[in-house]
Amino acid sequence: MQSDRAIIEMNRMGGQGMSFIFAINYNMTDCRVWTVEDVPHSVLFNFQGFCNDCDISRRGIPLRIGWNLKVEPEEGYRTRFNLVQQHLHRGDSYLVNLTSRMEVETNLSLMDIYKASRAKYKLWAKDEFVCFSPETFLQINNGMISCCPMKGTIPANHPGAIHELMESKKESAEHATIVDLIRNDLSRVACHVTVEDYRYVERIQTNKGDIYQTSSRITGELPKGFENHLGDILFSQLPAGSITGAPKPMTCRIIQEAENYDRGFYTGVMGYWHDGKLDSAVMIRFLDTDGRHLWFKAGGGITAMSDCHSEYLETLEKIYVPITTD
């Protein structure tokens, strides 16, 4: 359904105390909203333990994981990077999240990846995509709303990795920009918006080795009766600031110019509303299929201080599945 219809449905179900699941693509042109009872069999989800996959086992997953990435040539990435830099140096944007789409050859199916992935948020749609996201988007609990943008990545086996990540001027500036954007976005729907926890480090397990990423937690207080406006609240924050940049409207136009593919559900949002609580994630760490090939989509934030080669390598670092064979 379109975004206007999804907003109406979410408002209605929230006001009536109905539990529901949702997945919204990046452009907000494909919005899927189901009551928990009506989630189709072609969809599996597990959002930090709220799930419909209790009977799913790891049985049948290959013991050895084949993983061959058809890497985008750095020259092609550099062309798009330079276009973004032109906009940054003109002052059109402070931060642009530039992403890439690369083909993956693997002996794992989308279902295999879903079953074996270890992530806070997982969603599988048959013959379409699988997402295994570590990034919390919006949470609502007892009338408090929060968001946890994730910005900054480094391999965990890198010598002095955490110190290097935390001391990087580029990573610090990128993170500060997104935190400020999210704080402003939340202020549109909530009061007393504050940054509760700034730049904490999380360790994430992948099939290529662990990585460190930094996040922050921003919170605010929703008005009474917010349950009747869940759709309005959610869509007021879209697309997510951590996967666009700032200022958001102009940066989205730069992204459309610089990227040579349709993001689809990648960098959209997914989550649930149940028993007065909302939990959701940004749809990063994502594979989809065109029926013949699997495509992994990944990217990172570009600022005027960015080095093209470093950003290219960071994008490749994010192309992983959070799977171990034990």
PLY file of the C-alpha trace (Angstrom):
ply
format ascii 1.0
element vertex 326
property float x
property float y
property float z
element edge 325
property int vertex1
property int vertex2
end_header
0.00 0.00 0.00
0.97 3.64 -0.39
2.21 5.70 2.54
-1.05 7.62 3.08
-3.00 4.38 3.45
-0.32 2.88 5.73
-0.49 5.92 8.02
-4.27 5.58 8.33
-4.00 1.85 9.11
-1.27 2.32 11.72
-3.21 5.12 13.39
-6.35 2.97 13.47
-4.67 -0.15 14.81
-2.63 1.76 17.36
-5.74 3.54 18.64
-7.63 0.25 18.88
-4.81 -1.55 20.69
-4.17 -3.98 17.81
-0.72 -5.55 17.43
0.84 -5.21 14.00
4.00 -5.76 11.96
5.31 -3.37 9.33
7.96 -3.07 6.61
8.36 0.15 4.63
10.69 0.60 1.67
13.16 3.46 1.34
10.98 5.57 -0.97
7.83 4.84 1.09
6.09 3.58 -2.04
5.69 -0.02 -0.79
4.33 -0.13 2.76
3.33 -3.47 4.23
1.30 -3.51 7.41
-0.20 -6.69 8.86
-1.93 -7.54 12.10
0.18 -10.15 13.90
-2.45 -12.80 13.12
-2.45 -11.95 9.40
1.28 -12.03 8.64
1.52 -14.28 5.55
3.43 -17.58 5.61
5.83 -16.08 3.07
7.14 -13.68 5.73
9.24 -14.52 8.79
10.37 -12.01 11.40
12.26 -11.87 14.66
12.57 -8.43 16.23
14.57 -8.91 19.43
12.50 -11.95 20.39
9.11 -10.78 19.13
8.76 -13.28 16.32
6.84 -15.82 14.27
9.83 -18.11 13.65
9.79 -20.28 16.77
9.70 -23.50 14.73
12.60 -22.56 12.46
15.80 -24.57 12.96
19.30 -24.32 11.49
18.90 -27.76 9.93
19.96 -27.96 6.29
22.33 -25.01 6.33
25.64 -25.82 4.56
28.49 -26.44 7.00
30.86 -24.51 4.76
29.73 -21.11 3.57
30.52 -20.18 -0.03
30.73 -16.42 -0.41
31.99 -14.80 -3.61
31.42 -11.08 -4.01
31.51 -9.49 -7.46
33.03 -6.24 -6.25
32.11 -2.93 -7.79
35.35 -1.58 -9.32
36.81 1.22 -7.26
36.89 3.42 -10.38
33.11 3.24 -10.65
32.70 3.98 -6.95
35.10 6.93 -7.29
32.95 8.48 -10.03
29.92 8.47 -7.74
32.02 9.55 -4.75
33.34 12.56 -6.69
29.82 13.59 -7.66
28.85 13.56 -3.98
31.96 15.56 -3.11
30.97 18.24 -5.62
27.69 18.71 -3.79
29.39 18.69 -0.39
31.89 21.36 -1.40
29.09 23.50 -2.82
27.37 23.35 0.55
24.35 21.38 -0.71
24.83 18.81 2.08
26.99 18.12 5.12
26.74 14.35 4.95
25.57 11.95 2.23
25.06 8.22 2.77
26.30 6.71 -0.49
25.45 3.05 -1.09
26.38 0.35 -3.60
24.74 -2.77 -5.01
26.99 -5.78 -5.60
26.25 -9.32 -6.76
26.97 -12.19 -4.38
27.45 -15.83 -5.33
26.80 -18.13 -2.37
25.59 -21.63 -1.55
23.16 -20.08 0.95
19.55 -19.34 0.09
17.72 -16.32 1.50
16.05 -18.71 3.95
19.43 -20.21 4.95
20.72 -16.73 5.69
17.63 -15.90 7.73
17.83 -19.10 9.77
21.54 -18.85 10.50
21.91 -15.09 10.99
22.46 -13.70 14.45
21.09 -10.18 14.56
18.83 -8.04 16.72
16.31 -7.66 13.91
15.58 -10.12 11.11
13.03 -10.22 8.29
12.60 -12.67 5.42
10.20 -12.25 2.50
10.03 -15.27 0.23
11.66 -14.79 -3.18
12.29 -11.12 -2.36
14.83 -10.30 0.36
16.35 -11.05 3.73
17.48 -8.43 6.24
19.56 -8.97 9.38
19.91 -5.54 10.91
21.91 -4.47 13.97
20.54 -0.90 13.93
17.61 0.13 16.12
15.43 2.85 14.63
12.45 4.03 16.70
11.39 2.52 20.01
8.38 3.59 22.08
7.82 2.45 25.66
5.65 4.07 28.35
5.17 7.16 26.22
8.91 7.66 25.67
10.31 7.58 22.14
13.95 6.87 21.33
16.19 6.38 18.32
19.66 4.79 18.10
21.48 5.84 14.91
24.54 3.77 14.03
27.48 5.56 12.40
31.14 4.51 12.37
32.63 1.10 11.49
36.04 -0.55 11.86
37.27 -4.19 11.81
37.61 -5.47 15.38
40.94 -7.15 14.63
42.50 -3.84 13.60
45.25 -2.84 16.10
43.84 -0.27 18.51
40.50 -0.45 16.70
38.26 1.18 19.30
40.72 4.01 19.98
41.12 4.68 16.25
37.36 4.67 15.71
36.62 6.98 18.63
39.47 9.39 17.81
38.71 9.70 14.08
37.73 13.31 13.30
35.80 12.20 10.24
33.84 9.51 12.10
33.19 11.88 15.02
31.88 14.63 12.73
29.69 12.18 10.80
28.20 10.78 13.99
27.57 14.25 15.45
25.75 15.33 12.27
23.39 12.35 12.39
22.72 12.69 16.12
21.80 16.35 15.57
19.53 15.41 12.66
17.75 12.69 14.65
17.36 15.04 17.63
15.67 17.58 15.36
13.48 14.89 13.76
12.29 13.60 17.15
11.55 17.16 18.26
8.82 17.27 15.60
6.76 14.72 17.55
8.15 14.74 21.10
9.21 17.15 23.84
12.18 17.11 26.24
14.39 15.52 23.57
17.84 14.64 24.93
20.90 12.59 23.98
21.06 9.95 26.72
24.09 7.98 25.54
26.56 9.36 23.00
28.84 7.23 20.79
28.83 3.89 22.57
30.58 0.96 20.89
28.96 -2.33 19.86
30.78 -5.45 18.63
29.06 -7.31 15.78
29.88 -10.87 14.68
30.15 -11.58 10.94
31.25 -14.40 8.65
34.35 -12.32 7.80
35.35 -11.43 11.37
33.94 -9.10 14.02
33.50 -5.37 13.54
32.99 -2.45 15.91
30.29 0.15 15.30
29.29 3.28 17.22
25.74 4.30 18.10
23.97 6.92 20.21
20.62 6.96 22.00
18.32 9.99 21.69
15.03 10.11 23.66
11.93 12.26 24.00
8.47 12.31 25.59
5.37 11.76 23.43
2.06 13.54 24.13
-0.91 11.71 25.62
-2.95 9.82 23.05
0.05 9.22 20.78
-1.26 5.70 20.11
-3.84 7.23 17.77
-1.05 8.77 15.68
1.49 5.96 15.38
1.54 6.17 11.58
2.01 9.93 11.62
4.84 9.63 14.16
6.68 6.90 12.25
6.41 8.48 8.81
7.45 11.90 10.14
10.88 10.35 10.79
11.30 8.78 7.32
13.50 8.16 5.53
15.83 7.38 8.42
18.49 10.04 8.91
21.33 7.56 9.41
20.96 6.24 5.86
20.33 9.57 4.11
22.29 12.46 5.62
21.74 16.14 6.32
19.95 18.26 5.44
17.62 15.42 4.56
15.53 16.72 1.58
18.47 17.95 -0.50
20.61 14.97 0.48
17.93 12.57 -0.75
18.07 14.29 -4.13
21.86 13.90 -4.21
21.50 10.20 -3.37
19.07 9.74 -6.25
21.56 11.39 -8.60
24.62 9.50 -7.37
23.25 5.97 -6.98
22.61 3.89 -10.09
20.02 1.49 -8.70
16.72 1.35 -6.78
17.29 0.76 -3.06
13.93 -1.00 -2.70
13.44 -2.16 0.89
17.12 -1.65 1.63
17.43 1.27 4.11
13.69 1.17 4.71
12.37 0.36 8.18
10.74 -2.71 9.79
9.27 -3.44 13.18
6.20 -4.03 15.32
3.69 -2.47 17.70
2.44 -4.64 20.57
1.08 -4.06 24.06
1.89 -0.36 24.05
5.42 -0.82 22.77
7.00 -0.15 19.40
10.35 -1.52 18.27
11.83 -1.02 14.83
15.05 -1.22 12.83
16.68 0.38 9.83
16.88 -2.23 7.06
20.64 -2.37 6.63
22.66 -5.60 6.15
20.42 -6.68 3.33
20.26 -9.07 0.37
17.57 -9.23 -2.27
17.04 -11.14 -5.49
15.86 -10.39 -9.01
14.98 -14.07 -9.47
18.36 -14.97 -10.96
20.98 -13.25 -8.82
21.50 -12.21 -5.22
22.44 -8.62 -4.52
23.99 -7.21 -1.37
23.47 -3.50 -0.72
25.75 -1.53 1.59
27.22 1.92 2.01
28.47 4.61 4.34
28.44 8.28 5.14
30.47 10.68 2.99
31.65 14.06 4.28
33.98 16.68 2.84
36.75 15.04 4.91
36.19 11.58 3.43
38.90 9.66 1.60
37.52 7.73 -1.38
39.64 4.60 -0.92
38.82 4.38 2.81
35.09 4.77 2.15
35.24 2.14 -0.57
36.92 -0.32 1.80
34.37 0.45 4.54
31.52 -0.37 2.15
33.14 -3.72 1.35
33.61 -4.37 5.09
29.84 -4.12 5.59
29.09 -6.84 3.03
28.80 -9.81 5.37
26.37 -12.21 6.94
26.34 -12.50 10.77
26.76 -16.26 10.71
29.06 -18.76 12.34
28.99 -22.49 11.63
28.76 -23.58 15.30
0 1
1 2
2 3
3 4
4 5
5 6
6 7
7 8
8 9
9 10
10 11
11 12
12 13
13 14
14 15
15 16
16 17
17 18
18 19
19 20
20 21
21 22
22 23
23 24
24 25
25 26
26 27
27 28
28 29
29 30
30 31
31 32
32 33
33 34
34 35
35 36
36 37
37 38
38 39
39 40
40 41
41 42
42 43
43 44
44 45
45 46
46 47
47 48
48 49
49 50
50 51
51 52
52 53
53 54
54 55
55 56
56 57
57 58
58 59
59 60
60 61
61 62
62 63
63 64
64 65
65 66
66 67
67 68
68 69
69 70
70 71
71 72
72 73
73 74
74 75
75 76
76 77
77 78
78 79
79 80
80 81
81 82
82 83
83 84
84 85
85 86
86 87
87 88
88 89
89 90
90 91
91 92
92 93
93 94
94 95
95 96
96 97
97 98
98 99
99 100
100 101
101 102
102 103
103 104
104 105
105 106
106 107
107 108
108 109
109 110
110 111
111 112
112 113
113 114
114 115
115 116
116 117
117 118
118 119
119 120
120 121
121 122
122 123
123 124
124 125
125 126
126 127
127 128
128 129
129 130
130 131
131 132
132 133
133 134
134 135
135 136
136 137
137 138
138 139
139 140
140 141
141 142
142 143
143 144
144 145
145 146
146 147
147 148
148 149
149 150
150 151
151 152
152 153
153 154
154 155
155 156
156 157
157 158
158 159
159 160
160 161
161 162
162 163
163 164
164 165
165 166
166 167
167 168
168 169
169 170
170 171
171 172
172 173
173 174
174 175
175 176
176 177
177 178
178 179
179 180
180 181
181 182
182 183
183 184
184 185
185 186
186 187
187 188
188 189
189 190
190 191
191 192
192 193
193 194
194 195
195 196
196 197
197 198
198 199
199 200
200 201
201 202
202 203
203 204
204 205
205 206
206 207
207 208
208 209
209 210
210 211
211 212
212 213
213 214
214 215
215 216
216 217
217 218
218 219
219 220
220 221
221 222
222 223
223 224
224 225
225 226
226 227
227 228
228 229
229 230
230 231
231 232
232 233
233 234
234 235
235 236
236 237
237 238
238 239
239 240
240 241
241 242
242 243
243 244
244 245
245 246
246 247
247 248
248 249
249 250
250 251
251 252
252 253
253 254
254 255
255 256
256 257
257 258
258 259
259 260
260 261
261 262
262 263
263 264
264 265
265 266
266 267
267 268
268 269
269 270
270 271
271 272
272 273
273 274
274 275
275 276
276 277
277 278
278 279
279 280
280 281
281 282
282 283
283 284
284 285
285 286
286 287
287 288
288 289
289 290
290 291
291 292
292 293
293 294
294 295
295 296
296 297
297 298
298 299
299 300
300 301
301 302
302 303
303 304
304 305
305 306
306 307
307 308
308 309
309 310
310 311
311 312
312 313
313 314
314 315
315 316
316 317
317 318
318 319
319 320
320 321
321 322
322 323
323 324
324 325
